[in-house]
Amino acid sequence: MRGRSRGRRAQLPRSVEPQMEPPPGAAESSKLRHVEKDVLIPQIMRDRAKERCSDKVQAFTKCCQETGFLMVLKCRQENSQLKDCLVGYYSDPLFYEECKTEYLKQREEYRATGIKKKKQKLPSNV
């Protein structure tokens, strides 16, 4: 009796334990995990912002390729224009919601089919 009074709970056999699986199609489809909020959705935001600011990305890339080591000094204007464009998208709540919706669609499709959507490769100079 003395050994059993240490505060241990009696464990149910596995066959009796309640199942904690949500029913299919539950409302959990719109809930986001920490990694989704802080990593995956911002990654989509970065990719889409680079696409939308492609003219500024190309101008900055061209400037850097032409100037070599002096790019830090000579490409300040292109760099600031690129940063302004990207930060404008990063700080836009509507853009975040748009990317979040896109991510949720991708996640739902993956859960339904088990097939990941292939990422479109951007040119290496972007």
C-alpha positions as CSV (number, residue, x, y, z in Angstrom):
1,M,0.0,0.0,0.0
2,R,2.8,2.3,0.8
3,G,4.3,2.1,-2.7
4,R,1.1,2.9,-4.4
5,S,0.4,6.2,-2.6
6,R,3.1,8.2,-4.4
7,G,0.6,10.1,-6.5
8,R,0.7,7.8,-9.6
9,R,-2.4,7.6,-11.7
10,A,-3.6,4.3,-12.8
11,Q,-3.1,4.0,-16.5
12,L,-5.8,2.7,-18.7
13,P,-5.0,0.0,-21.2
14,R,-4.5,1.4,-24.7
15,S,-7.7,-0.1,-26.0
16,V,-9.7,1.9,-23.4
17,E,-7.9,5.2,-23.8
18,P,-10.0,7.9,-25.5
19,Q,-9.0,8.8,-29.0
20,M,-8.0,12.4,-29.5
21,E,-8.3,12.6,-33.3
22,P,-10.4,15.4,-34.6
23,P,-13.2,14.4,-36.9
24,P,-12.5,14.7,-40.7
25,G,-13.1,18.2,-42.0
26,A,-13.0,19.7,-38.5
27,A,-12.7,23.5,-37.9
28,E,-8.9,23.0,-37.2
29,S,-8.2,23.5,-40.9
30,S,-7.8,27.3,-40.3
31,K,-5.6,27.0,-37.1
32,L,-1.9,27.6,-37.7
33,R,1.0,26.1,-35.9
34,H,3.9,28.2,-34.7
35,V,6.2,27.1,-37.5
36,E,3.5,27.9,-40.1
37,K,3.0,31.5,-38.7
38,D,6.6,32.3,-38.2
39,V,8.4,30.4,-41.0
40,L,6.2,29.0,-43.8
41,I,3.8,31.9,-44.4
42,P,6.7,34.5,-44.3
43,Q,8.5,32.4,-46.8
44,I,5.6,32.6,-49.2
45,M,5.5,36.4,-48.5
46,R,9.2,36.7,-49.4
47,D,8.8,34.8,-52.6
48,R,5.7,36.7,-53.7
49,A,7.2,40.1,-52.7
50,K,10.3,39.3,-54.8
51,E,8.0,38.5,-57.7
52,R,6.1,41.7,-57.3
53,C,9.3,43.8,-56.9
54,S,11.1,42.0,-59.7
55,D,12.0,45.2,-61.5
56,K,13.8,46.5,-58.4
57,V,15.4,43.1,-57.7
58,Q,16.8,43.1,-61.3
59,A,18.0,46.7,-61.0
60,F,19.9,45.9,-57.8
61,T,21.3,42.6,-59.2
62,K,22.5,44.4,-62.3
63,C,24.1,47.2,-60.3
64,C,25.9,44.7,-58.0
65,Q,27.2,42.7,-61.0
66,E,28.5,45.8,-62.7
67,T,30.3,47.3,-59.7
68,G,31.8,44.3,-57.9
69,F,33.3,45.1,-54.6
70,L,32.1,48.7,-54.6
71,M,28.5,47.6,-54.7
72,V,28.0,48.6,-51.0
73,L,28.7,52.2,-51.9
74,K,27.4,52.5,-55.5
75,C,24.2,50.5,-55.2
76,R,22.7,52.2,-52.1
77,Q,19.9,53.8,-54.1
78,E,18.9,50.5,-55.7
79,N,19.2,48.7,-52.4
80,S,17.0,51.3,-50.6
81,Q,14.4,51.1,-53.4
82,L,14.3,47.3,-53.2
83,K,14.1,47.4,-49.4
84,D,11.2,49.9,-49.5
85,C,9.3,47.7,-51.9
86,L,9.8,44.5,-50.0
87,V,9.1,46.0,-46.5
88,G,6.0,47.6,-48.0
89,Y,4.7,44.1,-48.8
90,Y,5.9,42.6,-45.5
91,S,4.1,45.1,-43.4
92,D,0.8,45.0,-45.4
93,P,-1.8,43.0,-43.4
94,L,-3.8,42.3,-46.5
95,F,-0.8,40.8,-48.2
96,Y,-0.2,38.6,-45.2
97,E,-3.8,37.4,-45.3
98,E,-3.5,36.7,-49.0
99,C,-0.4,34.6,-48.4
100,K,-2.0,32.9,-45.5
101,T,-5.0,31.9,-47.6
102,E,-2.6,30.6,-50.3
103,Y,-0.7,28.5,-47.7
104,L,-4.0,27.1,-46.2
105,K,-5.1,26.1,-49.7
106,Q,-1.7,24.3,-50.3
107,R,-1.9,22.6,-46.9
108,E,-5.5,21.5,-47.5
109,E,-4.5,20.1,-50.9
110,Y,-1.6,18.3,-49.4
111,R,-3.7,16.8,-46.7
112,A,-6.2,15.6,-49.2
113,T,-3.8,14.2,-51.8
114,G,-0.6,13.6,-49.9
115,I,1.3,15.3,-52.8
116,K,3.4,18.4,-52.2
117,K,3.0,21.3,-54.6
118,K,6.3,21.8,-56.4
119,K,7.8,25.2,-55.9
120,Q,8.5,27.2,-59.0
121,K,12.2,27.9,-59.1
122,L,13.2,31.5,-59.4
123,P,16.2,32.6,-61.4
124,S,19.4,32.5,-59.3
125,N,20.0,36.2,-59.6
126,V,16.8,37.0,-57.7
